[in-house]
Amino acid sequence: GTSPLTGSHASYRGIVLAVFCGLMQGVQFVPASIYAQRHPPDTDSDHVASLRLMFAQYTGSFFAAFLIYCGYVCYKRARGLWPAPVPLEAMLPSILSGMIWGAAGIFTMLAIDQLGYGVGYALTTNGSFLISIVWSTAYFKEIRGKRNLVLFAAAVVVNLASSFAIAEQRRLSELIVPIDSSPPPPPGPALPPSLPWPPALPPSLRTHSPPPPLRSPPHVAAHTLAASPPPLARSGGRLG
């Protein structure tokens, strides 16, 4: 059969809607990124606290989907038609896919909070692109033809290369020490000159002469001299 990607049967309306959906998908987590920048985490538990936007995120998605469906019903009734019924077999897989999408959005918020919008969202988008290619080629058989398969294989290679490049850039940015371009601090007050050690005596003490040696009184010295034996007696009377 003819490939849905080529030929005159390509729906330009579908292409425009796909581009619009991609634009909206690209900005849906901008509020979470702005919140993470204005409230940087101090601890690891603060990263989980950033999920407080989850309720607002998915509540807005629910009301937006409900209003879009109401607009679709009104458009059909204005043309005198009834909207196509949605069978139960389609509802249950849609609810399951919505739950999977919600869980993926939670982990995307955590990735953006810790890696930044440019890195976290780029990696999550690349991962979703790879998963969608696997489903399209292996299960739904939407991609047919050798040329289209080669193009999608090249897209997968580019996707993987960009993912590794983004991860490597993040790792290198954490290793580089930022250069501090702020001016040096002003010099502080001058310190007093260092004192010599040991400290020198003041001049008032250095002018005095040392005190004279102590001498025994005259009567004590005479008594000591008379009581001591002569040198010969002490040596036993021998001079040699």
Beta strands, then each sheet from edge to edge (+ up, - down):
end
